[in-house]
Amino acid sequence: MSHRHEPEVSDRGILIKSNKAKPLLILLATLMIGCLLGALAVGVVVRDKVQAARQFTHKDGFVQQIESVLEPSARQKKKVDPIIHRYGEKVQTIFAGSRESLQQEMDAMMEELSTVVSEQQLDRLEHRRSRLQALEGGR
């Protein structure tokens, strides 16, 4: 009595012709899920690092980060707080000034490039610049 091996049909209508294909499909699905989860994890880590760096440019974020590194005692905190608040204001002013300088330099570059490149190229560059500004929080 011969048994004829009938191909199995999965839920999605794909023919699975042998039992060897099942472990391979499971392995591939597992790898794909792992890659997706890994990419998501990297994205979360990068986003958190960028957010921390962005906070450092503002007084409150600067103070918070310095305090979290120092972990001052209650006694030290009374003396530490005025110092880091004062420097937090200075850091915020420096970053604001550097942003303004960067914008002025970018404007000058765009004006100079406008005599050399096409309108389409300038539009692409301006589009990129707008996207970066939006990512920075609309500055």
N, C-alpha and C positions, 0 to 999 in steps of 0.2 A: 504494500500500500504506500503510494507515494504522496507526500505532502507537498503541495505546491505553496511556495512562500508568497503570500500576497503582500504588496506594499502597504504600509500603514499611511493613513492620512491624518495629518495634524489638524488642530482646530482651524487653522488658517488656510487649509487646502493644499499645503505643501506636502509632496510625497516624500516619505522617509523610507528609503529602500533597504536599509539594513540597520541592525542593532548597533553597529559601529557609529552611525551618524548621530545617534541620540547623545552620547557623551561629548562628541565634538560640538554639537549645537549648544549643549549646556555649558561647556567650557568657553565657547565664544560669547555666549550671552553673559556669563560671569565676568569675562574680561571687559566687555563693553560697559557693563554696569560699574565695574571697578574704575575704569578710565573716566567715566562720567562723574562718579563720586570724587575721584582725585582732582579733577578739574574744578569741581565746585568748591572743594576744600581749599585749593590754591587761591581761587577767586576770593573766598572769604578772608583768608590770611592777608592777601595783598590789599584788599579793601580796608581792613583794620589798620594795617601799617600806614597806608596813605592817609587815613583819617587821623591817626595819631600825629603824623607829620604836619598835617593841615592845622590841627589844634595847636601845635607848638608855635604857630605864627600869630596867635592871639594871646593876649595877656592871661586870661583865665586858663586856657589850655596849657600855657607855659608853666604857670604856677602849679597847676595840678600835677603835671608831669615831673617837675622838680621835686615837689613834696613826696610823690610816690617813690622816687628814687632815694631820697634822703631818709624818709620815714623818721622825722624828728620826734623826739620825746615832747611831752607837753611843755616842759621847761624850755627846750630849745625852740619850739614852735613860736613862742612869743618873740624871740629874737630873729628867727629865720624868716617869718612871714613878711615883715616890712622890707627886708632885703630882696626877696624874690619877687615881691609885688612891684617894687621899684624897677627891677630889671625886666620884669614882664612887660611893663609899659614901654621901656626902651626897645625891647625886642619887637613888639608889635609895631612901633613907629618905624623901625628899620625895615621890617618886611613890607609895610605899606609903601614906604619910599622906594624900595627896590621894585615893587610891582608897577608903580608909576613910571619909574625909569625904564623898565622893560617895555611897557606899553608905548612910551615915546620912541624907543629904539625900533620897535616893530613897525610903528607908523612910518618912521623915516625910511626903513627898509622897503616897505610896501610902495612908498612914493618913488623911491629910486628904481625899484624893480619895474614899476609901471612903464618906464621908458624902454625897457629891454625885452620883457616877456609879453605874451598875448593876454588878452582880456580873460580868456578861458583859464589860463594858468593862474592869473591873479585871483579869479573867483574860487578856484580850488584851494589856493592858499588861505584866502579869507574864510572859506568854509571850515578848514582845519583849525584856524585860529579861533573861530567862534565856538567850535566844539570844545576846544581846550578851555576856553573861558567858562563855558557852561559847566564843565567838569570841576572847575575850581570854585564853583558856587556863584556864577554869574558876575564875577568881577570883570 
